[in-house]
């Protein structure tokens, strides 16, 4: 039993060793404190662990937002610093919502997969910027209640960005 507990602690994210490559823990603490409905369903520790999982991945989803950023930045052929800043802002916005309990969050894992694949498909700098802006606008509209989850589909991005549609998101 002691071995199981030890292994479980290795699997979960370590909140005491918050990575410098993601927004400060305080950002997520403030996001957690601003949502009373989520606080009824999820502890602050659980929320912060899910925020870390968003960035780093977990056993169920090996890739996290840091992996998406890495792929996009590696393919950038222009101002990487601008892309990095915009991806950082977008990730913070998405991650703060996605980390909430399933019953209250407005961003789900299906959307993450769609947005991640969309960002990784575009190759030109102009389309990278456009895709980040398009997704950022949609996230803002979702959070404001002006856009429904069902409207977040791959054709929405394929049409705007000239991408091939694969089906299934």
VENJO-V746044 format. One record per helix or strand of 3 or more residues. SS is the DSSP state (@ for helix, = for strand). FROM is the first residue (numbers start at 1). LEN is the number of residues. If there is no record, write none. Layout:
{{SS;FROM;LEN} {SS;FROM;LEN}}
This chain:
{{@;2;10} {@;15;3} {@;25;9} {@;36;4} {@;44;13} {@;65;11} {@;80;19} {@;109;13} {@;125;20} {@;149;3} {@;154;8}}
